[in-house]
Amino acid sequence: MTPDLVLSIFHQALEVIVVLILVLLIPSLIVGLLVAMFQAATQINEMTLSFIPKILVTLAVLMIAGPWMLQLLIDYTERLIHNIPSFIG
């Protein structure tokens, strides 16, 4: 295995990881921003008010996008395993 091949595999793995993280993180950030604006408008400073909606949105996204996320991981792993002979020789 050449260093270029290792870097290519690492780059592909990072791309998959970033996509999976962003799918979960972006909805949570949007809900957190909306709750923060609501808290600023009403002057309610309750910590659980921002925590619970973010958890619920994250769980909902996992339920909706979970199969797609799992398929993305499976596809990457299958490509990696099928390419092992070409990596070796």
Protein Blocks (a to p, Z undefined) as FASTA:
>chain_A
ZZklmmmmmmmmmmmmmmmmmmmmmmmmmmmmmmmmmmmmnopacfklmmmmmmmmmmmm
mmmmmmmmmmmmmmmmmmmmmmmmmmmZZ
